[in-house]
């Protein structure tokens, strides 16, 4: 439970920096961060055990 809160906080900060990069016209940085963020979320959902 604590891990998911820290992970959620990390992604909020990560995507806040991504929004800053988009609006300040750092397009390459924004694309790289978007790719890293999407890949990290895909990995987390792949390895996260499914609960029913």
N, C-alpha and C positions, 0 to 999 in steps of 0.2 A: 504494500500500500504506500509506504513512504517513497519507495523507488519510483512509483508511477507519478507521484506528486513532483518529485525532483525532475523527472524526465519531462513532465508537462511544462514545468517552469523553464526548463532549458529550451524547449521548442518555442515557447512564447517569446523568449529573448532572441532566439535564433531568427524567428520570422519577423520580429521587430527590426532587427538589423537588416534583414532582407528588404523590408518595406523602405527603410532609409536608403538602401543602395538603389532601389528602383527610382525613387523620387529625386535622388541626387545625380541621376544619369550615370551611375556606375554599372552599365549594362552587363558587361562580362562577369563582374563579381556577382551580380544578381542572378545571372543564369547558372553560374557554378554553385551558388548557395542553394538555388532551387533544386538543382540536380542532387546535391548532397542531402538536402532535407527530404526529398521524395524517396531516395534510396534508403535513408535511415529509417523512415517510417515503414517502408515496405519490409525491411529486414526485421523490424520490431514486430510487425504483425505476423510475419512468417514464423518467427521463433517463439512468440508468445503462446503459451498453452491455451487452447480453447476451453472455456468453461461453459457448462450447460446449466 
